[in-house]
Amino acid sequence: MYKIVTKRDNITENYRGGGHMSVTLLQKIALVVTIIGAINWGLIGLFQFDLVAWLFAGETSIVSRTIYTLVGITGLINIGLLFAHTED
């Protein structure tokens, strides 16, 4: 027989450590921001060009510092992707 699975059942199953843990919208957004940050670091490493600082009036401006902080926070959020269950 088939079992009807509600969103609540899925969340409970994931919390208990079983089942497939899907990537949330927050994790997808965090991943995009982290990729953008990685591209910026690549530009710094290869060409000594900081795109964020160039776009937002220097690396010490409040906007640049906010973006650097957001990239760091999203990197921490993405740590959860390392431990997410995947389907075989």
Backbone atoms as SQL, in Angstrom:
CREATE TABLE atoms (id INTEGER PRIMARY KEY, chain TEXT, resi INTEGER, resn TEXT, atom TEXT, x REAL, y REAL, z REAL);
INSERT INTO atoms VALUES
  (1, 'A', 1, 'MET', 'N', 0.823, -1.179, 0.000),
  (2, 'A', 1, 'MET', 'CA', 0.000, 0.000, 0.000),
  (3, 'A', 1, 'MET', 'C', 0.874, 1.251, 0.000),
  (4, 'A', 2, 'TYR', 'N', 0.312, 2.353, -0.429),
  (5, 'A', 2, 'TYR', 'CA', 1.033, 3.612, -0.475),
  (6, 'A', 2, 'TYR', 'C', 0.809, 4.390, 0.809),
  (7, 'A', 3, 'LYS', 'N', 1.811, 5.128, 1.203),
  (8, 'A', 3, 'LYS', 'CA', 1.711, 5.974, 2.387),
  (9, 'A', 3, 'LYS', 'C', 1.750, 7.425, 1.945),
  (10, 'A', 4, 'ILE', 'N', 0.851, 8.219, 2.441),
  (11, 'A', 4, 'ILE', 'CA', 0.843, 9.641, 2.144),
  (12, 'A', 4, 'ILE', 'C', 1.821, 10.314, 3.104),
  (13, 'A', 5, 'VAL', 'N', 2.815, 10.970, 2.530),
  (14, 'A', 5, 'VAL', 'CA', 3.841, 11.625, 3.339),
  (15, 'A', 5, 'VAL', 'C', 3.590, 13.126, 3.305),
  (16, 'A', 6, 'THR', 'N', 3.424, 13.695, 4.466),
  (17, 'A', 6, 'THR', 'CA', 3.225, 15.141, 4.559),
  (18, 'A', 6, 'THR', 'C', 4.564, 15.824, 4.764),
  (19, 'A', 7, 'LYS', 'N', 4.565, 17.123, 4.596),
  (20, 'A', 7, 'LYS', 'CA', 5.782, 17.908, 4.809),
  (21, 'A', 7, 'LYS', 'C', 6.283, 17.708, 6.242),
  (22, 'A', 8, 'ARG', 'N', 5.370, 17.637, 7.190),
  (23, 'A', 8, 'ARG', 'CA', 5.759, 17.453, 8.584),
  (24, 'A', 8, 'ARG', 'C', 6.450, 16.107, 8.781),
  (25, 'A', 9, 'ASP', 'N', 5.941, 15.040, 8.148),
  (26, 'A', 9, 'ASP', 'CA', 6.580, 13.731, 8.254),
  (27, 'A', 9, 'ASP', 'C', 7.991, 13.770, 7.682),
  (28, 'A', 10, 'ASN', 'N', 8.153, 14.448, 6.560),
  (29, 'A', 10, 'ASN', 'CA', 9.456, 14.544, 5.910),
  (30, 'A', 10, 'ASN', 'C', 10.449, 15.281, 6.798),
  (31, 'A', 11, 'ILE', 'N', 10.017, 16.373, 7.403),
  (32, 'A', 11, 'ILE', 'CA', 10.888, 17.129, 8.304),
  (33, 'A', 11, 'ILE', 'C', 11.266, 16.286, 9.514),
  (34, 'A', 12, 'THR', 'N', 10.292, 15.566, 10.074),
  (35, 'A', 12, 'THR', 'CA', 10.561, 14.727, 11.237),
  (36, 'A', 12, 'THR', 'C', 11.545, 13.624, 10.880),
  (37, 'A', 13, 'GLU', 'N', 11.354, 13.000, 9.726),
  (38, 'A', 13, 'GLU', 'CA', 12.255, 11.933, 9.286),
  (39, 'A', 13, 'GLU', 'C', 13.671, 12.463, 9.087),
  (40, 'A', 14, 'ASN', 'N', 13.803, 13.642, 8.481),
  (41, 'A', 14, 'ASN', 'CA', 15.125, 14.229, 8.274),
  (42, 'A', 14, 'ASN', 'C', 15.771, 14.593, 9.599),
  (43, 'A', 15, 'TYR', 'N', 14.979, 15.070, 10.558),
  (44, 'A', 15, 'TYR', 'CA', 15.510, 15.452, 11.861),
  (45, 'A', 15, 'TYR', 'C', 16.061, 14.229, 12.591),
  (46, 'A', 16, 'ARG', 'N', 15.416, 13.101, 12.405),
  (47, 'A', 16, 'ARG', 'CA', 15.862, 11.873, 13.063),
  (48, 'A', 16, 'ARG', 'C', 17.082, 11.260, 12.401),
  (49, 'A', 17, 'GLY', 'N', 17.463, 11.777, 11.254),
  (50, 'A', 17, 'GLY', 'CA', 18.656, 11.269, 10.596),
  (51, 'A', 17, 'GLY', 'C', 18.373, 10.278, 9.488),
  (52, 'A', 18, 'GLY', 'N', 17.132, 9.993, 9.221),
  (53, 'A', 18, 'GLY', 'CA', 16.799, 9.052, 8.163),
  (54, 'A', 18, 'GLY', 'C', 16.254, 9.782, 6.959),
  (55, 'A', 19, 'GLY', 'N', 16.123, 9.089, 5.867),
  (56, 'A', 19, 'GLY', 'CA', 15.513, 9.680, 4.688),
  (57, 'A', 19, 'GLY', 'C', 16.468, 10.602, 3.947),
  (58, 'A', 20, 'HIS', 'N', 15.952, 11.193, 2.894),
  (59, 'A', 20, 'HIS', 'CA', 16.745, 12.089, 2.052),
  (60, 'A', 20, 'HIS', 'C', 16.557, 13.522, 2.526),
  (61, 'A', 21, 'MET', 'N', 17.646, 14.219, 2.741),
  (62, 'A', 21, 'MET', 'CA', 17.582, 15.615, 3.167),
  (63, 'A', 21, 'MET', 'C', 17.758, 16.507, 1.948),
  (64, 'A', 22, 'SER', 'N', 16.737, 17.233, 1.583),
  (65, 'A', 22, 'SER', 'CA', 16.813, 18.065, 0.395),
  (66, 'A', 22, 'SER', 'C', 17.496, 19.394, 0.718),
  (67, 'A', 23, 'VAL', 'N', 18.024, 20.010, -0.319),
  (68, 'A', 23, 'VAL', 'CA', 18.684, 21.300, -0.178),
  (69, 'A', 23, 'VAL', 'C', 17.601, 22.370, -0.075),
  (70, 'A', 24, 'THR', 'N', 17.698, 23.196, 0.939),
  (71, 'A', 24, 'THR', 'CA', 16.701, 24.237, 1.152),
  (72, 'A', 24, 'THR', 'C', 16.996, 25.451, 0.281),
  (73, 'A', 25, 'LEU', 'N', 16.023, 26.321, 0.177),
  (74, 'A', 25, 'LEU', 'CA', 16.196, 27.554, -0.580),
  (75, 'A', 25, 'LEU', 'C', 17.332, 28.391, 0.015),
  (76, 'A', 26, 'LEU', 'N', 17.401, 28.443, 1.330),
  (77, 'A', 26, 'LEU', 'CA', 18.471, 29.187, 1.990),
  (78, 'A', 26, 'LEU', 'C', 19.835, 28.635, 1.593),
  (79, 'A', 27, 'GLN', 'N', 19.964, 27.313, 1.534),
  (80, 'A', 27, 'GLN', 'CA', 21.242, 26.715, 1.160),
  (81, 'A', 27, 'GLN', 'C', 21.578, 27.001, -0.300),
  (82, 'A', 28, 'LYS', 'N', 20.577, 27.041, -1.164),
  (83, 'A', 28, 'LYS', 'CA', 20.824, 27.363, -2.567),
  (84, 'A', 28, 'LYS', 'C', 21.306, 28.800, -2.724),
  (85, 'A', 29, 'ILE', 'N', 20.653, 29.718, -2.019),
  (86, 'A', 29, 'ILE', 'CA', 21.077, 31.117, -2.062),
  (87, 'A', 29, 'ILE', 'C', 22.485, 31.249, -1.487),
  (88, 'A', 30, 'ALA', 'N', 22.733, 30.569, -0.377),
  (89, 'A', 30, 'ALA', 'CA', 24.057, 30.612, 0.249),
  (90, 'A', 30, 'ALA', 'C', 25.117, 30.057, -0.687),
  (91, 'A', 31, 'LEU', 'N', 24.776, 29.014, -1.423),
  (92, 'A', 31, 'LEU', 'CA', 25.732, 28.436, -2.356),
  (93, 'A', 31, 'LEU', 'C', 26.075, 29.407, -3.486),
  (94, 'A', 32, 'VAL', 'N', 25.075, 30.112, -3.992),
  (95, 'A', 32, 'VAL', 'CA', 25.314, 31.101, -5.052),
  (96, 'A', 32, 'VAL', 'C', 26.222, 32.220, -4.542),
  (97, 'A', 33, 'VAL', 'N', 25.943, 32.725, -3.342),
  (98, 'A', 33, 'VAL', 'CA', 26.771, 33.799, -2.773),
  (99, 'A', 33, 'VAL', 'C', 28.195, 33.297, -2.525),
  (100, 'A', 34, 'THR', 'N', 28.328, 32.064, -2.067),
  (101, 'A', 34, 'THR', 'CA', 29.655, 31.494, -1.830),
  (102, 'A', 34, 'THR', 'C', 30.427, 31.350, -3.135),
  (103, 'A', 35, 'ILE', 'N', 29.750, 30.944, -4.199),
  (104, 'A', 35, 'ILE', 'CA', 30.416, 30.828, -5.509),
  (105, 'A', 35, 'ILE', 'C', 30.888, 32.191, -5.993),
  (106, 'A', 36, 'ILE', 'N', 30.050, 33.206, -5.825),
  (107, 'A', 36, 'ILE', 'CA', 30.454, 34.568, -6.202),
  (108, 'A', 36, 'ILE', 'C', 31.677, 34.993, -5.390),
  (109, 'A', 37, 'GLY', 'N', 31.682, 34.679, -4.101),
  (110, 'A', 37, 'GLY', 'CA', 32.841, 34.992, -3.263),
  (111, 'A', 37, 'GLY', 'C', 34.087, 34.247, -3.710),
  (112, 'A', 38, 'ALA', 'N', 33.912, 32.997, -4.131),
  (113, 'A', 38, 'ALA', 'CA', 35.051, 32.222, -4.617),
  (114, 'A', 38, 'ALA', 'C', 35.611, 32.813, -5.906),
  (115, 'A', 39, 'ILE', 'N', 34.731, 33.279, -6.773),
  (116, 'A', 39, 'ILE', 'CA', 35.196, 33.936, -7.997),
  (117, 'A', 39, 'ILE', 'C', 35.987, 35.190, -7.660),
  (118, 'A', 40, 'ASN', 'N', 35.497, 35.956, -6.686),
  (119, 'A', 40, 'ASN', 'CA', 36.216, 37.161, -6.268),
  (120, 'A', 40, 'ASN', 'C', 37.604, 36.804, -5.725),
  (121, 'A', 41, 'TRP', 'N', 37.694, 35.736, -4.906),
  (122, 'A', 41, 'TRP', 'CA', 38.988, 35.297, -4.384),
  (123, 'A', 41, 'TRP', 'C', 39.892, 34.814, -5.506),
  (124, 'A', 42, 'GLY', 'N', 39.319, 34.183, -6.521),
  (125, 'A', 42, 'GLY', 'CA', 40.115, 33.774, -7.673),
  (126, 'A', 42, 'GLY', 'C', 40.702, 34.967, -8.405),
  (127, 'A', 43, 'LEU', 'N', 39.899, 36.022, -8.547),
  (128, 'A', 43, 'LEU', 'CA', 40.392, 37.240, -9.180),
  (129, 'A', 43, 'LEU', 'C', 41.516, 37.884, -8.369),
  (130, 'A', 44, 'ILE', 'N', 41.365, 37.849, -7.045),
  (131, 'A', 44, 'ILE', 'CA', 42.405, 38.405, -6.177),
  (132, 'A', 44, 'ILE', 'C', 43.688, 37.593, -6.321),
  (133, 'A', 45, 'GLY', 'N', 43.559, 36.271, -6.303),
  (134, 'A', 45, 'GLY', 'CA', 44.742, 35.412, -6.387),
  (135, 'A', 45, 'GLY', 'C', 45.442, 35.476, -7.730),
  (136, 'A', 46, 'LEU', 'N', 44.681, 35.521, -8.797),
  (137, 'A', 46, 'LEU', 'CA', 45.284, 35.493, -10.130),
  (138, 'A', 46, 'LEU', 'C', 45.734, 36.857, -10.627),
  (139, 'A', 47, 'PHE', 'N', 44.933, 37.868, -10.346),
  (140, 'A', 47, 'PHE', 'CA', 45.179, 39.182, -10.956),
  (141, 'A', 47, 'PHE', 'C', 45.348, 40.323, -9.953),
  (142, 'A', 48, 'GLN', 'N', 45.328, 40.018, -8.664),
  (143, 'A', 48, 'GLN', 'CA', 45.371, 41.030, -7.612),
  (144, 'A', 48, 'GLN', 'C', 44.295, 42.090, -7.833),
  (145, 'A', 49, 'PHE', 'N', 43.099, 41.628, -8.212),
  (146, 'A', 49, 'PHE', 'CA', 41.978, 42.521, -8.477),
  (147, 'A', 49, 'PHE', 'C', 40.798, 42.091, -7.616),
  (148, 'A', 50, 'ASP', 'N', 40.392, 42.962, -6.693),
  (149, 'A', 50, 'ASP', 'CA', 39.267, 42.696, -5.807),
  (150, 'A', 50, 'ASP', 'C', 38.024, 43.347, -6.412),
  (151, 'A', 51, 'LEU', 'N', 37.172, 42.539, -7.019),
  (152, 'A', 51, 'LEU', 'CA', 35.981, 43.046, -7.700),
  (153, 'A', 51, 'LEU', 'C', 35.027, 43.733, -6.735),
  (154, 'A', 52, 'VAL', 'N', 34.848, 43.179, -5.553),
  (155, 'A', 52, 'VAL', 'CA', 33.941, 43.778, -4.567),
  (156, 'A', 52, 'VAL', 'C', 34.441, 45.161, -4.167),
  (157, 'A', 53, 'ALA', 'N', 35.720, 45.276, -3.865),
  (158, 'A', 53, 'ALA', 'CA', 36.288, 46.570, -3.488),
  (159, 'A', 53, 'ALA', 'C', 36.193, 47.564, -4.638),
  (160, 'A', 54, 'TRP', 'N', 36.407, 47.088, -5.851),
  (161, 'A', 54, 'TRP', 'CA', 36.332, 47.966, -7.021),
  (162, 'A', 54, 'TRP', 'C', 34.910, 48.470, -7.237),
  (163, 'A', 55, 'LEU', 'N', 33.924, 47.602, -7.051),
  (164, 'A', 55, 'LEU', 'CA', 32.526, 47.994, -7.268),
  (165, 'A', 55, 'LEU', 'C', 31.986, 48.902, -6.164),
  (166, 'A', 56, 'PHE', 'N', 32.483, 48.730, -4.939),
  (167, 'A', 56, 'PHE', 'CA', 31.878, 49.424, -3.799),
  (168, 'A', 56, 'PHE', 'C', 32.852, 50.316, -3.040),
  (169, 'A', 57, 'ALA', 'N', 33.690, 51.033, -3.747),
  (170, 'A', 57, 'ALA', 'CA', 34.518, 52.115, -3.186),
  (171, 'A', 57, 'ALA', 'C', 35.519, 51.656, -2.131),
  (172, 'A', 58, 'GLY', 'N', 36.216, 50.579, -2.402),
  (173, 'A', 58, 'GLY', 'CA', 37.303, 50.168, -1.508),
  (174, 'A', 58, 'GLY', 'C', 36.926, 49.046, -0.574),
  (175, 'A', 59, 'GLU', 'N', 37.961, 48.340, -0.126),
  (176, 'A', 59, 'GLU', 'CA', 37.714, 47.178, 0.727),
  (177, 'A', 59, 'GLU', 'C', 37.315, 47.533, 2.147),
  (178, 'A', 60, 'THR', 'N', 37.503, 48.773, 2.555),
  (179, 'A', 60, 'THR', 'CA', 37.120, 49.161, 3.912),
  (180, 'A', 60, 'THR', 'C', 35.770, 49.867, 3.976),
  (181, 'A', 61, 'SER', 'N', 35.092, 50.017, 2.824),
  (182, 'A', 61, 'SER', 'CA', 33.773, 50.652, 2.850),
  (183, 'A', 61, 'SER', 'C', 32.785, 49.720, 3.548),
  (184, 'A', 62, 'ILE', 'N', 31.748, 50.274, 4.089),
  (185, 'A', 62, 'ILE', 'CA', 30.760, 49.487, 4.839),
  (186, 'A', 62, 'ILE', 'C', 30.067, 48.482, 3.931),
  (187, 'A', 63, 'VAL', 'N', 29.833, 48.842, 2.670),
  (188, 'A', 63, 'VAL', 'CA', 29.172, 47.915, 1.739),
  (189, 'A', 63, 'VAL', 'C', 30.094, 46.727, 1.445),
  (190, 'A', 64, 'SER', 'N', 31.361, 46.983, 1.178),
  (191, 'A', 64, 'SER', 'CA', 32.303, 45.904, 0.912),
  (192, 'A', 64, 'SER', 'C', 32.445, 44.989, 2.125),
  (193, 'A', 65, 'ARG', 'N', 32.568, 45.571, 3.284),
  (194, 'A', 65, 'ARG', 'CA', 32.704, 44.768, 4.505),
  (195, 'A', 65, 'ARG', 'C', 31.454, 43.933, 4.753),
  (196, 'A', 66, 'THR', 'N', 30.280, 44.487, 4.439),
  (197, 'A', 66, 'THR', 'CA', 29.032, 43.737, 4.588),
  (198, 'A', 66, 'THR', 'C', 29.006, 42.544, 3.629),
  (199, 'A', 67, 'ILE', 'N', 29.433, 42.761, 2.402),
  (200, 'A', 67, 'ILE', 'CA', 29.472, 41.675, 1.425),
  (201, 'A', 67, 'ILE', 'C', 30.472, 40.602, 1.849),
  (202, 'A', 68, 'TYR', 'N', 31.644, 41.005, 2.323),
  (203, 'A', 68, 'TYR', 'CA', 32.626, 40.029, 2.798),
  (204, 'A', 68, 'TYR', 'C', 32.051, 39.208, 3.963),
  (205, 'A', 69, 'THR', 'N', 31.331, 39.869, 4.847),
  (206, 'A', 69, 'THR', 'CA', 30.716, 39.184, 5.987),
  (207, 'A', 69, 'THR', 'C', 29.643, 38.205, 5.521),
  (208, 'A', 70, 'LEU', 'N', 28.814, 38.617, 4.566),
  (209, 'A', 70, 'LEU', 'CA', 27.771, 37.732, 4.040),
  (210, 'A', 70, 'LEU', 'C', 28.366, 36.505, 3.354),
  (211, 'A', 71, 'VAL', 'N', 29.455, 36.691, 2.628),
  (212, 'A', 71, 'VAL', 'CA', 30.117, 35.553, 1.988),
  (213, 'A', 71, 'VAL', 'C', 30.634, 34.582, 3.053),
  (214, 'A', 72, 'GLY', 'N', 31.190, 35.105, 4.120),
  (215, 'A', 72, 'GLY', 'CA', 31.659, 34.247, 5.210),
  (216, 'A', 72, 'GLY', 'C', 30.528, 33.492, 5.887),
  (217, 'A', 73, 'ILE', 'N', 29.420, 34.166, 6.136),
  (218, 'A', 73, 'ILE', 'CA', 28.263, 33.524, 6.764),
  (219, 'A', 73, 'ILE', 'C', 27.690, 32.442, 5.851),
  (220, 'A', 74, 'THR', 'N', 27.591, 32.745, 4.548),
  (221, 'A', 74, 'THR', 'CA', 27.049, 31.744, 3.636),
  (222, 'A', 74, 'THR', 'C', 27.979, 30.535, 3.511),
  (223, 'A', 75, 'GLY', 'N', 29.262, 30.759, 3.652),
  (224, 'A', 75, 'GLY', 'CA', 30.190, 29.625, 3.679),
  (225, 'A', 75, 'GLY', 'C', 29.907, 28.715, 4.864),
  (226, 'A', 76, 'LEU', 'N', 29.608, 29.306, 6.001),
  (227, 'A', 76, 'LEU', 'CA', 29.263, 28.513, 7.184),
  (228, 'A', 76, 'LEU', 'C', 27.944, 27.765, 6.991),
  (229, 'A', 77, 'ILE', 'N', 26.983, 28.402, 6.354),
  (230, 'A', 77, 'ILE', 'CA', 25.704, 27.745, 6.079),
  (231, 'A', 77, 'ILE', 'C', 25.924, 26.534, 5.183),
  (232, 'A', 78, 'ASN', 'N', 26.831, 26.650, 4.234),
  (233, 'A', 78, 'ASN', 'CA', 27.073, 25.558, 3.292),
  (234, 'A', 78, 'ASN', 'C', 27.787, 24.369, 3.916),
  (235, 'A', 79, 'ILE', 'N', 28.293, 24.507, 5.111),
  (236, 'A', 79, 'ILE', 'CA', 28.890, 23.361, 5.792),
  (237, 'A', 79, 'ILE', 'C', 27.855, 22.244, 5.935),
  (238, 'A', 80, 'GLY', 'N', 26.588, 22.628, 6.089),
  (239, 'A', 80, 'GLY', 'CA', 25.522, 21.629, 6.195),
  (240, 'A', 80, 'GLY', 'C', 25.400, 20.754, 4.968),
  (241, 'A', 81, 'LEU', 'N', 25.807, 21.249, 3.808),
  (242, 'A', 81, 'LEU', 'CA', 25.748, 20.445, 2.586),
  (243, 'A', 81, 'LEU', 'C', 26.719, 19.259, 2.645),
  (244, 'A', 82, 'LEU', 'N', 27.782, 19.409, 3.407),
  (245, 'A', 82, 'LEU', 'CA', 28.734, 18.310, 3.531),
  (246, 'A', 82, 'LEU', 'C', 28.126, 17.098, 4.221),
  (247, 'A', 83, 'PHE', 'N', 27.162, 17.337, 5.093),
  (248, 'A', 83, 'PHE', 'CA', 26.595, 16.269, 5.910),
  (249, 'A', 83, 'PHE', 'C', 25.189, 15.871, 5.450),
  (250, 'A', 84, 'ALA', 'N', 24.718, 16.432, 4.345),
  (251, 'A', 84, 'ALA', 'CA', 23.382, 16.101, 3.833),
  (252, 'A', 84, 'ALA', 'C', 23.411, 14.702, 3.231),
  (253, 'A', 85, 'HIS', 'N', 22.351, 13.960, 3.489),
  (254, 'A', 85, 'HIS', 'CA', 22.225, 12.619, 2.914),
  (255, 'A', 85, 'HIS', 'C', 21.893, 12.736, 1.430),
  (256, 'A', 86, 'THR', 'N', 22.488, 11.887, 0.640),
  (257, 'A', 86, 'THR', 'CA', 22.177, 11.852, -0.780),
  (258, 'A', 86, 'THR', 'C', 21.616, 10.485, -1.125),
  (259, 'A', 87, 'GLU', 'N', 20.808, 10.451, -2.151),
  (260, 'A', 87, 'GLU', 'CA', 20.261, 9.179, -2.603),
  (261, 'A', 87, 'GLU', 'C', 21.321, 8.436, -3.388),
  (262, 'A', 88, 'ASP', 'N', 21.417, 7.145, -3.176),
  (263, 'A', 88, 'ASP', 'CA', 22.391, 6.322, -3.900),
  (264, 'A', 88, 'ASP', 'C', 21.845, 5.886, -5.225);
